[in-house]
Amino acid sequence: MPELMLVPIERTSPDGASPAALRLSEFPCLVGRGPDCDLSLNDPMVSRHHCRLDWQDGRPIVEDLASRNGTRINGEMINRRSQLSEGDLLQLAHTVFAVRLHSELPAGMPRRVLVVEDDAEVAETLVALLRGWGHVVEVAPDGEGAVEAAYTCRPDAVVLDLHPGNEARGLEVAHRLRHEAGLREARVLALSRRPPQAGGAVRPSRDVDGVLTKPLDAPALRRALAAVD
């Protein structure tokens, strides 16, 4: 039986809460805000009938239904039936999901990944995504917890969230992981709301191997982890 999971990436509901991960197994699936939808989203920017999810030739597809604010795959607006792949970002108005296909094997070798994130809901989303790709994941809420966890799990990679207005503190955590915890060979990936090309934005350095822009680019994160030696 075809099965598709949508893992929420962004907080989009009016109360600021993240919707739960959605497991879909019945198709076609009408998505929107209308009471007759198979999947109803609590996002005022989503149209009453926003898009339709279906299964074609063994692959999931999405079709926008002339929605007011559009349907995007990995940031690109679609205007016809489009195929979905593992790790794609599916954006419906302001609601963003990462696509997980349970029938597919994870790309690359399983890695030990340390997630440094003080927002429990964001951390939970990252953990669901990473474990869905076959990785072993540990979570630390701050710098002290990150160093302690690094001594225990010896991660191959670290996903470190840099909070707006406090990126210097995040870079200090990266430095401590490199030097105090001895993670000189681990790959440290920073998540920032500013792209590396922007003035004043964080760039790869001696302590940070790569910078990914938020909202999370799930395919880019997956490729970065697959590249870990």
C-alpha positions in Angstrom: 0.0 0.0 0.0 1.4 3.4 -0.9 2.4 5.5 2.1 3.5 9.1 2.4 4.6 11.0 5.6 4.7 14.8 5.8 6.9 16.1 8.6 6.2 19.7 9.6 9.2 22.0 9.3 7.7 25.5 10.1 5.4 26.6 12.9 2.4 27.9 10.9 -0.8 27.6 12.9 -2.3 30.8 14.5 -1.4 29.6 18.0 2.2 29.1 17.0 2.1 25.3 17.5 3.5 22.9 15.0 1.1 20.3 13.5 1.9 16.7 14.1 3.6 14.5 11.5 1.0 13.3 9.0 1.0 9.7 7.7 -1.1 9.4 4.5 -2.1 6.0 3.0 -5.4 6.8 1.1 -5.2 8.5 -2.2 -6.3 10.7 -3.9 -6.0 13.1 -0.9 -7.7 16.5 -1.1 -5.7 19.1 1.0 -7.0 22.4 2.2 -9.0 24.2 4.9 -12.5 23.0 3.7 -14.5 20.7 5.9 -14.7 18.2 3.0 -10.9 17.9 2.7 -9.2 14.6 3.4 -6.4 16.6 5.1 -7.4 19.9 6.8 -4.6 22.4 7.7 -4.9 25.1 10.3 -3.3 27.8 8.1 -5.4 30.8 7.2 -3.3 31.3 4.0 -4.2 27.8 2.7 -7.1 27.7 0.3 -10.3 25.9 0.9 -9.3 23.3 -1.7 -5.5 23.9 -2.0 -4.0 20.9 -3.7 -4.4 17.2 -4.3 -1.9 14.4 -3.4 -2.1 11.2 -5.4 0.0 8.2 -6.5 1.0 7.7 -10.1 3.4 5.1 -11.6 4.6 4.1 -8.1 5.5 7.7 -7.1 3.6 10.4 -5.1 2.5 13.5 -7.0 1.0 16.8 -6.0 -1.4 19.0 -8.1 -2.2 22.6 -7.2 -5.9 23.4 -7.4 -5.6 27.0 -8.4 -4.9 27.9 -4.8 -4.6 31.6 -3.8 -1.1 31.4 -2.3 0.3 28.5 -4.4 2.0 25.2 -3.9 5.8 24.9 -4.0 8.3 22.1 -4.1 11.8 23.0 -2.8 10.8 26.7 -3.2 9.6 26.4 -6.8 6.0 27.2 -7.6 4.3 24.4 -9.5 1.5 24.8 -12.1 1.1 21.2 -13.1 1.2 17.7 -11.6 4.6 17.3 -10.1 6.4 14.3 -8.6 7.5 14.3 -4.9 10.8 12.6 -3.8 12.3 11.7 -0.4 13.5 14.8 1.4 11.6 17.3 -0.8 10.1 20.4 0.9 6.4 20.7 0.1 5.1 24.2 0.9 1.4 25.0 0.9 1.0 28.8 1.4 3.0 29.3 4.7 2.9 25.6 5.8 6.1 23.7 5.0 6.5 19.9 5.2 9.4 17.6 4.5 8.5 14.5 2.4 9.3 11.1 3.7 8.7 7.9 1.6 8.6 4.8 3.7 9.2 2.6 0.7 12.6 4.1 0.0 15.9 3.3 1.7 17.9 6.1 3.3 20.6 7.7 1.1 24.1 7.3 2.3 25.5 5.5 5.3 23.8 5.9 8.7 25.5 8.5 10.8 25.6 9.5 14.4 24.1 13.0 14.4 24.0 15.5 17.3 21.3 18.1 17.1 21.9 21.3 19.2 18.5 23.0 19.5 16.8 24.6 22.6 13.3 24.6 21.0 11.8 21.2 21.8 9.4 21.2 18.9 12.0 22.2 16.3 14.3 19.5 17.8 11.6 16.9 17.6 11.0 17.8 13.9 14.7 17.4 13.1 14.9 14.1 15.0 12.0 12.7 13.1 13.5 13.8 9.8 17.0 12.4 10.5 15.8 9.1 12.0 13.6 8.7 9.0 16.8 8.8 6.9 18.3 6.1 9.0 20.6 8.2 11.2 21.2 7.7 15.0 20.3 11.0 16.6 21.1 12.7 20.0 19.7 16.1 21.1 21.3 18.8 23.3 19.5 22.0 24.3 22.6 24.2 24.7 26.3 24.4 24.6 26.9 22.6 27.9 24.6 19.8 27.0 26.2 19.6 23.5 29.7 19.2 24.8 28.6 16.6 27.3 26.6 14.7 24.7 29.5 14.8 22.2 31.8 13.1 24.8 29.2 10.3 25.0 27.9 9.7 21.4 31.0 10.9 19.4 28.9 12.2 16.5 29.9 12.1 12.9 28.0 15.3 12.3 26.5 18.1 14.3 23.4 20.1 13.2 23.7 23.4 15.2 20.8 26.0 15.1 22.0 29.6 15.1 19.3 31.7 16.6 18.6 35.2 15.2 20.5 37.9 17.1 22.5 35.3 18.9 24.7 33.8 16.2 27.9 34.6 18.1 26.8 32.3 20.9 26.1 29.5 18.4 29.6 29.9 16.9 31.0 29.7 20.4 29.3 26.3 20.8 30.8 25.2 17.5 34.2 26.2 18.7 33.8 24.4 22.0 32.7 21.2 20.2 35.8 21.3 18.0 38.2 21.9 20.8 36.7 20.9 24.2 34.9 17.8 22.9 37.6 16.9 20.3 35.3 16.8 17.3 38.0 17.9 14.8 36.9 15.3 12.3 33.1 15.7 12.7 31.1 17.8 10.2 29.5 20.8 11.8 26.5 22.2 9.9 24.9 25.5 11.0 21.3 26.4 10.4 20.8 30.2 9.9 18.0 32.4 8.8 20.4 34.4 6.7 22.1 32.9 3.6 25.9 32.7 3.6 26.1 35.3 0.8 24.2 37.9 2.8 26.2 40.7 4.4 27.1 39.8 8.0 25.8 36.3 7.7 27.7 33.3 9.0 30.0 31.6 6.6 31.8 28.2 6.6 35.0 28.6 8.8 37.4 26.5 10.8 34.7 25.6 13.2 31.7 25.4 10.8 31.9 23.2 7.7 28.6 24.3 6.1 25.7 26.7 6.5 22.1 25.8 5.6 19.4 28.4 5.4 16.1 28.3 7.3 13.4 27.4 6.5 15.2 24.1 6.5 16.3 22.8 3.1 15.8 19.1 3.8 17.4 17.9 0.5 20.5 20.1 1.2 20.8 18.7 4.7 20.5 15.2 3.5 23.2 15.7 0.8 25.5 17.3 3.4 25.1 14.3 5.7 25.6 11.9 2.9 28.9 13.6 2.2 30.3 12.9 5.7 33.5 10.8 5.4 
